[in-house]
């Protein structure tokens, strides 16, 4: 998988925080759609949610733990 743009990576991190119940800012629709196309996010009634593949991608990036 190609590297994500900074906007896509930010949106993916926001979706990860959203999954923990944290309040997150507005998620960029274009970035969320791109993440969906890559299988890293999925559309839901509440907007977009991170997928297990998206969580695994973030874990491989070695970023801060979720909720930090």
C-alpha positions as CSV (number, residue, x, y, z in Angstrom):
1,X,0.0,0.0,0.0
2,X,1.3,3.4,-0.8
3,X,2.0,5.9,1.9
4,X,-1.0,8.0,2.9
5,X,-1.1,11.8,2.4
6,X,-0.8,13.8,5.6
7,X,-4.5,14.6,5.4
8,X,-5.4,10.9,5.1
9,X,-3.2,9.9,7.9
10,X,-4.7,12.7,10.1
11,X,-8.2,11.5,9.2
12,X,-7.2,7.8,10.0
13,X,-5.8,8.9,13.4
14,X,-9.0,10.9,14.1
15,X,-11.1,7.8,13.3
16,X,-8.9,5.7,15.7
17,X,-9.5,8.3,18.4
18,X,-13.2,8.3,17.6
19,X,-13.3,4.5,18.1
20,X,-12.1,5.0,21.7
21,X,-14.9,7.4,22.4
22,X,-12.9,10.6,22.2
23,X,-14.4,13.7,20.6
24,X,-12.8,14.3,17.2
25,X,-12.9,17.2,14.8
26,X,-14.7,17.1,11.5
27,X,-13.2,14.4,9.3
28,X,-12.2,15.5,5.8
29,X,-14.7,13.8,3.5
30,X,-12.2,13.4,0.7
31,X,-9.6,11.8,3.0
32,X,-12.3,9.5,4.5
33,X,-13.4,8.4,1.0
34,X,-9.8,7.6,0.0
35,X,-9.4,5.6,3.2
36,X,-12.6,3.7,2.4
37,X,-11.3,2.9,-1.1
38,X,-8.1,1.5,0.6
39,X,-10.1,-0.6,3.1
40,X,-8.8,1.4,6.0
41,X,-12.2,3.0,6.9
42,X,-15.8,2.2,6.3
43,X,-18.9,4.3,6.0
44,X,-21.4,4.0,8.9
45,X,-24.5,5.9,10.1
46,X,-22.3,8.0,12.3
47,X,-20.0,8.9,9.4
48,X,-16.8,6.9,9.0
49,X,-15.2,4.2,11.2
50,X,-11.7,2.8,11.2
51,X,-11.4,-0.8,10.1
52,X,-9.2,-3.5,11.5
53,X,-6.9,-2.9,8.5
54,X,-6.8,0.8,9.3
55,X,-5.9,0.1,13.0
56,X,-3.1,-2.3,11.8
57,X,-1.8,0.3,9.4
58,X,-1.5,2.8,12.3
59,X,0.2,0.3,14.5
60,X,2.8,-0.4,11.8
61,X,3.4,3.4,11.6
62,X,4.6,3.4,15.2
63,X,2.6,6.4,16.2
64,X,1.6,7.3,19.7
65,X,-0.9,4.9,21.4
66,X,-4.5,5.5,20.8
67,X,-6.0,8.0,23.2
68,X,-2.7,9.7,23.8
